[in-house]
Amino acid sequence: MRIGIDVRMIQDFPTGIGNYLENLIRALAKLPSGHRFVLIGNRGNKMEVWSRNQPQFDFVAIRSRPNSVHQHFLLPFEISRLNLDLFWTTPWGASIFLRQRYALTVYDLLYRRYPEIASWKARLYEAFFSKWIARRAAVIFTISEFVKNDIVDFLGVKKSKIVNIQGAASESFKVLKNGHLQGQALQTLKRYGISKPFFVYLGNFRPHKNLKTLLAAFAKLKAQNAKLVLIGSVDAKGRDRDSRDLLNLLKDLKLQSDVILTGRIADDCEVAAILGEAVALVHPSFHEGFGLTVLEAMSCGCPVIAANTTSIPEVVDNAGILVDPHDVDELVGAMREVLAGERPDLMSKGLAQAKKFSWEKIARGVLDEFSIFKSQFSMNFQ
């Protein structure tokens, strides 16, 4: 079967969706399948070079860009020339005029639950296109049971057409065991001006990530001399709303000298080094489609304190401390407990839980679904 994979979301600078897809493609390349994969991206996409040494993969450059108006008109024409049995994309990479059979990966329906944080373009898409595109898909892959249920509830897709394949941490996220690697980790802390002990948050600073509760809780811990490291993009001059809100909140709580803003860190090995030295990852998010951040932390032996909402309990299970993200005092209690060394079991539990998620397992699940599709497709044309 000839399967086209939309890789336009894979960029040189890491993004959540792009990282997920790249890891999955690399896992597919390690498994025999009998399929031919065509990577479809814009010119200059880094997967073009990678595909040259992969016998199951080709690369085709197209002009249409994801999440654009002209994509709806140009993409169907570009795809029709590729002789595909199936085109695999995301809702933001599809077209309402697409006649090619297609599969979707839906990572979350954040804008359905929080329309106030969506751009006008995203609100327009959700209002007029998302249901149509989802219902016409041959199969929908998603990354948690929580999102699977959201797809049913918000988009009206039959549950039998949705497959939960979950996610996994990349190989960069691991425990740094030997002295050389630990030395590198300490050099990373020095480079970013981080002193121990410290808690860490990893992600963006949008309202649903609930930085207000995190910073309010941390303000109550100031007397215990711990620092808080925030890894994520922030404009030091506050020229975007999320950065401005964060900087104002730090000022209001008088936390400027206790919170370290690293900016976005492109190197996963550096992120892993910071996670491995932290007291705990604190992730009180109101909404996560999967919660990859907590899985990355557990893979590094970093204890996890996270919200008991949406998909996060599916990933953490009993390997971390789950708290009500609305309750500042509950979060403070969990942070104090870990800081005092009262939960030494969290590291071993987290490592054991993280091993349950692997890219090989995810890739095999995808190939199983492609085999089912191939058999159904063949029966329809006998």
Protein Blocks (a to p, Z undefined) as FASTA:
>chain_A
ZZdddfklpcfbdcfklmmmmmmmmmmmmpcehiacdddddehiaklmmmmmmmkbccdd
dfbdghifklmmmmmmmmmmnopabdcddfklmcfkbcbdcddddfbjfklmmmmlpcfk
lmmmmmmmmmmmmmmpmbdcdfbfklmmmmmmmnopafklpccebjaddfklccdfblml
mmmmmmmmmmnopacdddddeddfbfklommmmmmmmmmmmmnopacddeddddfklpaf
klmmmmmmmmmnopmlmpccebjafblklmmmmmmmpmbdcdfbfbdfklpmmmmmmmno
pacdddfehjlmmmnmmmbccddfklmklmmmmmmmmmnopammlmmmmmmmmmmpcfkl
mmmmmmmmmmmmmmmmmmmmZZ
